[in-house]
Structures are given as C-alpha cells and as structure tokens.
Amino acid sequence: MKISRSTGYALVAVGYIAQNYKDGAVLAARISKEYNIPLEYLLKILQQLVRANVLRSKRGPRGGFFLARPAETITLLEVIEAVDGPLMSHLHLAEQTNNAPFSIKMENVCRKATGQVRDTFADTKLSDVLGE
C-alpha cells in the first residue's frame, strides 16, 4: 500500500490543527512554514478536507482552519479518503488471466488485506494519535 504525498500532508495538517485549536483558527501559512509544505498545494488539500467535513474554514483577519468536529469523531480513513478517494483494491488479476485459480486466490488475499488496512484507518480516531 502506498499513501500519497497529498494524503501525508493532509494527515500532518489535520494533526497540527487539532493540536493547536485552542489558539483559534490555524493559518495554512503557519502549517506550510512549520512543515515545509508548498502553500498553494496545502491550500488545495485543506479545501478537500473542508468539502469532506473534516475541517472548517473561516475567512478574514481572524480566519484560518479548524476541525469541523471533535477529534474523537474524525477517523484517519476520512482524512485519507477526502484526499485520495475510496481505499480499495483495484486489481483485476482474475479478469486478466481468464479466471486462473491462482489469480482468483491472489485477488482475494489482496482484497482481504485492503479491507484490514481500511478497517485499521476507520477504527483509528484523530484523537488516538494526538496523545491526548
């Protein structure tokens, strides 16, 4: 399994925002500077998280980003899927091999492994990784 750079940035940004929410809305520029993430790239990722109801944004002089819900209700799967789309196995080995028995078994193993990874991310709340 490979987690995209965009998803990595999303996880870092959401974690940072969750840790600093007591200070009010967090500026994207602050996250960008702190973790050396290109600002324009980060802003696009943050907007995806807003559309997915993981974050909220506020414009203006006291604006920035903050969690849309408590960290106890946001899963890592939500963050990942907000950026990269549904986490699923895209293998079509059986189709490619005219349903050879080994390929059907391989596909089932991959589907099971992907399901387990998906379940792990779904069971892990943002608050679990914050150490609060």
N, C-alpha and C positions, 0 to 999 in steps of 0.2 A: 504494500500500500504506500502511496505517495501523497503527502499533504502539500498542497501548492504553497508557493511563497505568499500569495494573497491571503490564503487561509491562516498561515502563520502570523502574518501581520494583523489579521482580524483578531486572532486569539490574544496576541500581545496587547493590542489596543483595548479590547474589552476588559482584560485583566487590569490594565493600568487605570482605566476609567473607574472600574469597580473599587480599586484601592484608594482612589483619590476623590470619590464622590462627596466626601464631607466638605471639600473645598468648593463645592458647586460644580457647574458645568466645566468640562475639561476641554481645552482648546486642542484642535488637531495639530497645530503647530508645536505644541508642547510635547505631544507624543512623538511627532516626527523628529524633533530635535533630540529627545531623550534616547530614542532607539534607532536613530539614523535611517528612518523610513522616508522615501521621497513624498513630500507633502501632497502633491496632486494625486498620486497613486493612493495614498492613505485616505484622502477625502472621498474617492470613489468607493473604496472598501467600506468606509463608515456609512456612506449613503445606502449601500446594500444592507447593512445591518439595521439602519433606520427602517427601510422598507420591510424588513423581516420582523420588526417589532422587538428587536433585541436592544437597540439604542433609541434615544430620542435626541433631537437636536433643537437648539434654540438660537435664533439669530440675534444680532445686536451686540452692544458693548459688553454685556454680561453673558453672552452666548457661548455655545460650545456643545459638547456631547455629554450625555449621562445615560445611565441604564434606564430602559423603558419599564423594567420590572425588577423586583428584588433578585439579587444574585442567587438566592436559593431556588428560584424558579426558572432560571436560564440554564439550558444544557449546552455542553460543548458541541453536541450534534447540531443544535440550532445555529450556532455560530458557523460551523463548518458548512452546513447546507445553505446558509444565507449567501455564502461567497462562491462555493463550488457546485452547488446544486445537490440533488439527492446522492447519497452514498450507496452505491450498488455495484454489483459485479457486471461488467459489460462483455464478458466472454461469450463467444458463440462457438465453442470448440466442437460440440456435437454436430451442429449445422455444417461446420467446415469439414468435418471428417465423415460425413454421411452416417452419423449416429454410431460411430465406432464405440464399443462398450467402454474402452479406457477413457475416451473423451467425455462421455456422459458422467463417469465417476469423477474425473478431474473437475468438471464443471460444478458438480455437486459439492465437492470439497471447497472450491473457491467461493461458491455461494454461501456455504456454511461459515467460512472464515470471515467473509464480508459481513454477514449477519452478526457474528460475535463482536466484530470491531464496532459496528453500528450500535449494538446494544451497550457496549462499554461507553461510548461517547454519549449515548442517550441517558445512561444511568449516572453520568458524572455532571454534577451541577457546578456552575461557576464558583459558587461559594466553597465547594470541596477543594478547589485548587488555590484558593486565596489564603488558606491557613487561618481563617477567622473562627 
